[in-house]
């Protein structure tokens, strides 16, 4: 991924669901209109779990399904509108044009699973969360523009 605006990096151990929820709460608290959160990782790494944690911390009370088959789910929260994308089934990057990512960022924020399938459409100042599962242990490598460093700092030391 292009790294021109990626100015900090933190690694957060996700030892249990509570740790993932805490990371989701930190991201939700700092999220604002125009923000894109790129959630990268293999199947089972925890991308959808983190997206659910972010959305629940923004006030979504209904079930948050994975958008694997719908490609995008829309949520109106008390803080801002959020679109949750799953680009796993995207075969050509041009298909992203039809999903309204630009519009999502104009009036809200976007959570994007499998962002590597649409790099040309992602804003350079996105928050990037690379999730991994190794030997039963999950972690998130977080990078992004300077404004995200402080909200993510406390999580890195928790």
TATA-V758631 format. One line per field, one symbol per residue. phi: phi as a letter, one per 40 degrees, with the letter a starting at -180 (. if undefined). psi: psi as a letter, one per 20 degrees, with the letter a starting at -180 (. if undefined). burial: I if it has 16 or more other C-alpha atoms within 10 Angstrom, else O. A space follows every 50 residues. Layout:
phi = ???
psi = ???
burial = ???
//
This chain:
phi = .cbdbcbaabbbcbcacccccccdcccdcccadgcbbcbbicdgchcccc dccccccchcbccbcccdccgabbbcbdcacbbbbbcdcccbdcccdccg cdcdccbabbbbcgcccadccccccccbbccabbfgbcabcbaicdccdc ccccccbc
psi = qpjhjoiqpqpopmhrhhhghgghgggghiprpippoooqrrpjijghgg ggggghiijphrqnqpkghihqqpporhgrqppoqojhjphphhhhhiik gghghhjbrppoqlhiikhiiqqhkqppooqqopljpqrpopqarhiigg highhhi.
burial = OOOOOIOIIIIIIIOOOOIIIIIIIIIIOOIIIIIIIIIIIOOOIIIIII IIIIIIIIIIOOOIOIIIOOIIIOIOIOOOIIIIIIIIOOOOOOOIOOOO IIOIIOOIIIIIIIIIIIOOOIIIIIIIIIIIIOOOOIIIIIIIIOOIIO IIIOIIOO
//
